[in-house]
Amino acid sequence: MNRLCVQRPRTWEDFLAERDEDNHAEWVDGQVILMSLASSDHQLLKVFPVRVLEHYLERHPQGLILDVPFLMRLPTRPSGREPDILFIAQECVGLLQPSFLDGAADLVVEIISPESDERDRGEKFIELFWAF
């Protein structure tokens, strides 16, 4: 289950410095939100769109695909989210940093789980909508 850790506000730089590859976390309004591990159903659902996109890009190299754990930093809230799948068009590859995408991806895919429905269809959708 996802939970908000009560803590002192963290800067984006603090969050990146403290981030651990073994823990999935997002950064929203200076707070670190620990994310639960994905279920097997979630992982199996993610495989199909990743394979379709990779297959397409093999024939039409127009960008790249990344999946979790990889952060997408949006200035609108501000937030650093971990979408399930990100497509970055070739002309936007310059936004790619070693551990995050500094801006909105050209395509974001979220696998909706019952426990993440409100966050994924609400907060995350609105943040990405206002990023454009």
Rosetta constraint file for C-alpha pairs under 8 A:
AtomPair CA 1 CA 35 HARMONIC 7.23 0.50
AtomPair CA 1 CA 36 HARMONIC 5.41 0.50
AtomPair CA 1 CA 115 HARMONIC 7.17 0.50
AtomPair CA 2 CA 33 HARMONIC 7.30 0.50
AtomPair CA 2 CA 34 HARMONIC 6.10 0.50
AtomPair CA 2 CA 35 HARMONIC 5.00 0.50
AtomPair CA 2 CA 36 HARMONIC 5.52 0.50
AtomPair CA 3 CA 33 HARMONIC 6.25 0.50
AtomPair CA 3 CA 34 HARMONIC 6.09 0.50
AtomPair CA 3 CA 35 HARMONIC 7.21 0.50
AtomPair CA 4 CA 31 HARMONIC 7.65 0.50
AtomPair CA 4 CA 32 HARMONIC 6.89 0.50
AtomPair CA 4 CA 33 HARMONIC 4.91 0.50
AtomPair CA 4 CA 34 HARMONIC 6.68 0.50
AtomPair CA 5 CA 31 HARMONIC 7.46 0.50
AtomPair CA 5 CA 32 HARMONIC 6.49 0.50
AtomPair CA 5 CA 33 HARMONIC 6.28 0.50
AtomPair CA 5 CA 34 HARMONIC 7.30 0.50
AtomPair CA 6 CA 31 HARMONIC 7.86 0.50
AtomPair CA 7 CA 31 HARMONIC 7.19 0.50
AtomPair CA 8 CA 31 HARMONIC 7.52 0.50
AtomPair CA 9 CA 29 HARMONIC 7.86 0.50
AtomPair CA 9 CA 30 HARMONIC 4.66 0.50
AtomPair CA 9 CA 31 HARMONIC 5.44 0.50
AtomPair CA 10 CA 14 HARMONIC 5.77 0.50
AtomPair CA 10 CA 15 HARMONIC 6.08 0.50
AtomPair CA 10 CA 30 HARMONIC 4.76 0.50
AtomPair CA 10 CA 31 HARMONIC 6.08 0.50
AtomPair CA 10 CA 32 HARMONIC 7.49 0.50
AtomPair CA 11 CA 15 HARMONIC 6.19 0.50
AtomPair CA 11 CA 30 HARMONIC 5.80 0.50
AtomPair CA 12 CA 16 HARMONIC 6.26 0.50
AtomPair CA 12 CA 27 HARMONIC 7.41 0.50
AtomPair CA 12 CA 30 HARMONIC 7.20 0.50
AtomPair CA 12 CA 80 HARMONIC 7.98 0.50
AtomPair CA 13 CA 17 HARMONIC 6.17 0.50
AtomPair CA 14 CA 18 HARMONIC 6.09 0.50
AtomPair CA 15 CA 19 HARMONIC 5.86 0.50
AtomPair CA 15 CA 27 HARMONIC 7.14 0.50
AtomPair CA 15 CA 32 HARMONIC 7.40 0.50
AtomPair CA 19 CA 23 HARMONIC 7.48 0.50
AtomPair CA 19 CA 25 HARMONIC 7.75 0.50
AtomPair CA 20 CA 24 HARMONIC 7.78 0.50
AtomPair CA 21 CA 69 HARMONIC 7.66 0.50
AtomPair CA 23 CA 34 HARMONIC 7.39 0.50
AtomPair CA 23 CA 35 HARMONIC 7.70 0.50
AtomPair CA 24 CA 34 HARMONIC 6.10 0.50
AtomPair CA 24 CA 35 HARMONIC 5.26 0.50
AtomPair CA 24 CA 36 HARMONIC 7.19 0.50
AtomPair CA 24 CA 37 HARMONIC 7.47 0.50
AtomPair CA 24 CA 69 HARMONIC 6.77 0.50
AtomPair CA 25 CA 32 HARMONIC 6.48 0.50
AtomPair CA 25 CA 33 HARMONIC 5.37 0.50
AtomPair CA 25 CA 34 HARMONIC 4.35 0.50
AtomPair CA 25 CA 35 HARMONIC 5.24 0.50
AtomPair CA 25 CA 81 HARMONIC 8.00 0.50
AtomPair CA 25 CA 82 HARMONIC 7.63 0.50
AtomPair CA 26 CA 32 HARMONIC 5.78 0.50
AtomPair CA 26 CA 33 HARMONIC 5.09 0.50
AtomPair CA 26 CA 34 HARMONIC 6.56 0.50
AtomPair CA 26 CA 35 HARMONIC 7.30 0.50
AtomPair CA 26 CA 71 HARMONIC 7.68 0.50
AtomPair CA 26 CA 79 HARMONIC 7.59 0.50
AtomPair CA 26 CA 80 HARMONIC 5.60 0.50
AtomPair CA 26 CA 81 HARMONIC 5.03 0.50
AtomPair CA 26 CA 82 HARMONIC 6.40 0.50
AtomPair CA 27 CA 31 HARMONIC 5.57 0.50
AtomPair CA 27 CA 32 HARMONIC 4.69 0.50
AtomPair CA 27 CA 33 HARMONIC 6.12 0.50
AtomPair CA 27 CA 79 HARMONIC 5.39 0.50
AtomPair CA 27 CA 80 HARMONIC 4.82 0.50
AtomPair CA 27 CA 81 HARMONIC 6.56 0.50
AtomPair CA 28 CA 32 HARMONIC 6.54 0.50
AtomPair CA 28 CA 33 HARMONIC 7.32 0.50
AtomPair CA 28 CA 77 HARMONIC 7.30 0.50
AtomPair CA 28 CA 78 HARMONIC 6.27 0.50
AtomPair CA 28 CA 79 HARMONIC 4.34 0.50
AtomPair CA 28 CA 80 HARMONIC 6.33 0.50
AtomPair CA 28 CA 81 HARMONIC 7.81 0.50
AtomPair CA 29 CA 77 HARMONIC 6.58 0.50
AtomPair CA 29 CA 78 HARMONIC 5.73 0.50
AtomPair CA 29 CA 79 HARMONIC 6.24 0.50
AtomPair CA 30 CA 78 HARMONIC 7.94 0.50
AtomPair CA 30 CA 79 HARMONIC 7.90 0.50
AtomPair CA 38 CA 42 HARMONIC 5.90 0.50
AtomPair CA 38 CA 43 HARMONIC 6.51 0.50
AtomPair CA 39 CA 43 HARMONIC 6.32 0.50
AtomPair CA 40 CA 44 HARMONIC 6.07 0.50
AtomPair CA 41 CA 45 HARMONIC 6.12 0.50
AtomPair CA 42 CA 46 HARMONIC 6.31 0.50
AtomPair CA 42 CA 111 HARMONIC 6.60 0.50
AtomPair CA 42 CA 113 HARMONIC 7.37 0.50
AtomPair CA 43 CA 47 HARMONIC 6.57 0.50
AtomPair CA 44 CA 48 HARMONIC 7.56 0.50
AtomPair CA 45 CA 49 HARMONIC 7.84 0.50
AtomPair CA 45 CA 111 HARMONIC 7.34 0.50
AtomPair CA 46 CA 50 HARMONIC 6.41 0.50
AtomPair CA 46 CA 84 HARMONIC 7.46 0.50
AtomPair CA 46 CA 85 HARMONIC 7.95 0.50
AtomPair CA 46 CA 111 HARMONIC 6.86 0.50
AtomPair CA 47 CA 51 HARMONIC 6.14 0.50
AtomPair CA 48 CA 52 HARMONIC 6.22 0.50
AtomPair CA 49 CA 53 HARMONIC 6.08 0.50
AtomPair CA 50 CA 54 HARMONIC 6.04 0.50
AtomPair CA 50 CA 65 HARMONIC 7.60 0.50
AtomPair CA 50 CA 85 HARMONIC 7.25 0.50
AtomPair CA 51 CA 55 HARMONIC 5.94 0.50
AtomPair CA 52 CA 56 HARMONIC 6.23 0.50
AtomPair CA 53 CA 57 HARMONIC 6.14 0.50
AtomPair CA 53 CA 65 HARMONIC 7.42 0.50
AtomPair CA 54 CA 58 HARMONIC 6.14 0.50
AtomPair CA 54 CA 65 HARMONIC 7.03 0.50
AtomPair CA 55 CA 59 HARMONIC 6.90 0.50
AtomPair CA 56 CA 60 HARMONIC 6.03 0.50
AtomPair CA 56 CA 61 HARMONIC 7.97 0.50
AtomPair CA 57 CA 61 HARMONIC 4.72 0.50
AtomPair CA 57 CA 62 HARMONIC 6.40 0.50
AtomPair CA 57 CA 63 HARMONIC 7.14 0.50
AtomPair CA 57 CA 64 HARMONIC 7.40 0.50
AtomPair CA 62 CA 89 HARMONIC 5.88 0.50
AtomPair CA 62 CA 90 HARMONIC 5.29 0.50
AtomPair CA 63 CA 87 HARMONIC 6.96 0.50
AtomPair CA 63 CA 88 HARMONIC 5.41 0.50
AtomPair CA 63 CA 89 HARMONIC 4.17 0.50
AtomPair CA 63 CA 90 HARMONIC 4.16 0.50
AtomPair CA 63 CA 91 HARMONIC 7.79 0.50
AtomPair CA 63 CA 93 HARMONIC 7.34 0.50
AtomPair CA 64 CA 87 HARMONIC 5.73 0.50
AtomPair CA 64 CA 88 HARMONIC 5.41 0.50
AtomPair CA 64 CA 89 HARMONIC 6.66 0.50
AtomPair CA 64 CA 90 HARMONIC 7.28 0.50
AtomPair CA 65 CA 85 HARMONIC 7.03 0.50
AtomPair CA 65 CA 86 HARMONIC 5.65 0.50
AtomPair CA 65 CA 87 HARMONIC 4.64 0.50
AtomPair CA 65 CA 88 HARMONIC 6.50 0.50
AtomPair CA 66 CA 70 HARMONIC 7.07 0.50
AtomPair CA 66 CA 85 HARMONIC 5.84 0.50
AtomPair CA 66 CA 86 HARMONIC 5.15 0.50
AtomPair CA 66 CA 87 HARMONIC 6.54 0.50
AtomPair CA 67 CA 83 HARMONIC 7.12 0.50
AtomPair CA 67 CA 84 HARMONIC 5.37 0.50
AtomPair CA 67 CA 85 HARMONIC 4.37 0.50
AtomPair CA 67 CA 86 HARMONIC 6.05 0.50
AtomPair CA 68 CA 82 HARMONIC 6.13 0.50
AtomPair CA 68 CA 83 HARMONIC 6.56 0.50
AtomPair CA 68 CA 84 HARMONIC 5.34 0.50
AtomPair CA 68 CA 85 HARMONIC 6.77 0.50
AtomPair CA 69 CA 82 HARMONIC 6.29 0.50
AtomPair CA 69 CA 84 HARMONIC 7.92 0.50
AtomPair CA 70 CA 82 HARMONIC 5.62 0.50
AtomPair CA 70 CA 83 HARMONIC 7.51 0.50
AtomPair CA 70 CA 99 HARMONIC 6.68 0.50
AtomPair CA 70 CA 100 HARMONIC 5.97 0.50
AtomPair CA 70 CA 101 HARMONIC 7.88 0.50
AtomPair CA 71 CA 80 HARMONIC 5.85 0.50
AtomPair CA 71 CA 81 HARMONIC 5.31 0.50
AtomPair CA 71 CA 82 HARMONIC 4.64 0.50
AtomPair CA 71 CA 83 HARMONIC 7.26 0.50
AtomPair CA 71 CA 99 HARMONIC 6.89 0.50
AtomPair CA 71 CA 100 HARMONIC 4.58 0.50
AtomPair CA 71 CA 101 HARMONIC 6.21 0.50
AtomPair CA 72 CA 80 HARMONIC 5.39 0.50
AtomPair CA 72 CA 81 HARMONIC 5.26 0.50
AtomPair CA 72 CA 82 HARMONIC 6.19 0.50
AtomPair CA 72 CA 83 HARMONIC 7.36 0.50
AtomPair CA 72 CA 100 HARMONIC 5.56 0.50
AtomPair CA 72 CA 101 HARMONIC 4.66 0.50
AtomPair CA 72 CA 102 HARMONIC 6.29 0.50
AtomPair CA 72 CA 103 HARMONIC 6.39 0.50
AtomPair CA 72 CA 104 HARMONIC 6.56 0.50
AtomPair CA 72 CA 105 HARMONIC 7.32 0.50
AtomPair CA 73 CA 78 HARMONIC 7.64 0.50
AtomPair CA 73 CA 79 HARMONIC 5.76 0.50
AtomPair CA 73 CA 80 HARMONIC 4.18 0.50
AtomPair CA 73 CA 81 HARMONIC 6.43 0.50
AtomPair CA 73 CA 100 HARMONIC 6.75 0.50
AtomPair CA 73 CA 101 HARMONIC 5.96 0.50
AtomPair CA 73 CA 102 HARMONIC 5.06 0.50
AtomPair CA 73 CA 103 HARMONIC 5.41 0.50
AtomPair CA 73 CA 104 HARMONIC 7.11 0.50
AtomPair CA 74 CA 78 HARMONIC 5.76 0.50
AtomPair CA 74 CA 79 HARMONIC 5.32 0.50
AtomPair CA 74 CA 80 HARMONIC 6.19 0.50
AtomPair CA 74 CA 81 HARMONIC 7.96 0.50
AtomPair CA 74 CA 102 HARMONIC 6.98 0.50
AtomPair CA 74 CA 103 HARMONIC 5.25 0.50
AtomPair CA 74 CA 104 HARMONIC 6.27 0.50
AtomPair CA 74 CA 127 HARMONIC 7.47 0.50
AtomPair CA 74 CA 128 HARMONIC 7.55 0.50
AtomPair CA 74 CA 131 HARMONIC 6.66 0.50
AtomPair CA 75 CA 79 HARMONIC 6.56 0.50
AtomPair CA 75 CA 103 HARMONIC 7.35 0.50
AtomPair CA 75 CA 131 HARMONIC 7.35 0.50
AtomPair CA 76 CA 127 HARMONIC 6.44 0.50
AtomPair CA 76 CA 130 HARMONIC 6.54 0.50
AtomPair CA 76 CA 131 HARMONIC 5.94 0.50
AtomPair CA 77 CA 127 HARMONIC 6.57 0.50
AtomPair CA 81 CA 124 HARMONIC 7.99 0.50
AtomPair CA 83 CA 108 HARMONIC 6.48 0.50
AtomPair CA 83 CA 109 HARMONIC 6.48 0.50
AtomPair CA 83 CA 110 HARMONIC 5.80 0.50
AtomPair CA 84 CA 108 HARMONIC 7.56 0.50
AtomPair CA 84 CA 109 HARMONIC 5.84 0.50
AtomPair CA 84 CA 110 HARMONIC 5.14 0.50
AtomPair CA 84 CA 111 HARMONIC 6.52 0.50
AtomPair CA 85 CA 108 HARMONIC 5.78 0.50
AtomPair CA 85 CA 109 HARMONIC 4.96 0.50
AtomPair CA 85 CA 110 HARMONIC 6.77 0.50
AtomPair CA 86 CA 105 HARMONIC 5.96 0.50
AtomPair CA 86 CA 106 HARMONIC 7.47 0.50
AtomPair CA 86 CA 107 HARMONIC 5.77 0.50
AtomPair CA 86 CA 108 HARMONIC 4.80 0.50
AtomPair CA 86 CA 109 HARMONIC 6.51 0.50
AtomPair CA 87 CA 105 HARMONIC 5.94 0.50
AtomPair CA 87 CA 106 HARMONIC 5.72 0.50
AtomPair CA 87 CA 107 HARMONIC 4.95 0.50
AtomPair CA 87 CA 108 HARMONIC 6.53 0.50
AtomPair CA 88 CA 92 HARMONIC 6.18 0.50
AtomPair CA 88 CA 93 HARMONIC 6.23 0.50
AtomPair CA 88 CA 105 HARMONIC 5.29 0.50
AtomPair CA 88 CA 106 HARMONIC 5.35 0.50
AtomPair CA 88 CA 107 HARMONIC 7.01 0.50
AtomPair CA 89 CA 93 HARMONIC 6.47 0.50
AtomPair CA 89 CA 105 HARMONIC 7.88 0.50
AtomPair CA 89 CA 106 HARMONIC 6.22 0.50
AtomPair CA 92 CA 96 HARMONIC 7.81 0.50
AtomPair CA 95 CA 101 HARMONIC 5.71 0.50
AtomPair CA 95 CA 102 HARMONIC 5.14 0.50
AtomPair CA 95 CA 103 HARMONIC 6.53 0.50
AtomPair CA 96 CA 100 HARMONIC 6.38 0.50
AtomPair CA 96 CA 101 HARMONIC 4.60 0.50
AtomPair CA 96 CA 102 HARMONIC 6.24 0.50
AtomPair CA 97 CA 101 HARMONIC 5.72 0.50
AtomPair CA 97 CA 102 HARMONIC 6.77 0.50
AtomPair CA 101 CA 105 HARMONIC 7.45 0.50
AtomPair CA 103 CA 131 HARMONIC 7.86 0.50
AtomPair CA 104 CA 128 HARMONIC 6.94 0.50
AtomPair CA 104 CA 131 HARMONIC 6.51 0.50
AtomPair CA 104 CA 132 HARMONIC 7.80 0.50
AtomPair CA 110 CA 120 HARMONIC 7.06 0.50
AtomPair CA 112 CA 116 HARMONIC 6.28 0.50
AtomPair CA 112 CA 117 HARMONIC 5.66 0.50
AtomPair CA 112 CA 120 HARMONIC 6.70 0.50
AtomPair CA 113 CA 117 HARMONIC 5.80 0.50
AtomPair CA 116 CA 120 HARMONIC 5.83 0.50
AtomPair CA 117 CA 121 HARMONIC 5.83 0.50
AtomPair CA 117 CA 122 HARMONIC 7.87 0.50
AtomPair CA 118 CA 122 HARMONIC 5.44 0.50
AtomPair CA 118 CA 123 HARMONIC 7.48 0.50
AtomPair CA 119 CA 123 HARMONIC 5.11 0.50
AtomPair CA 119 CA 124 HARMONIC 6.17 0.50
AtomPair CA 120 CA 124 HARMONIC 5.14 0.50
AtomPair CA 120 CA 125 HARMONIC 6.34 0.50
AtomPair CA 121 CA 125 HARMONIC 5.49 0.50
AtomPair CA 122 CA 126 HARMONIC 6.13 0.50
AtomPair CA 123 CA 127 HARMONIC 6.19 0.50
AtomPair CA 124 CA 128 HARMONIC 6.23 0.50
AtomPair CA 125 CA 129 HARMONIC 6.03 0.50
AtomPair CA 126 CA 130 HARMONIC 6.21 0.50
AtomPair CA 127 CA 131 HARMONIC 6.33 0.50
AtomPair CA 128 CA 132 HARMONIC 7.15 0.50
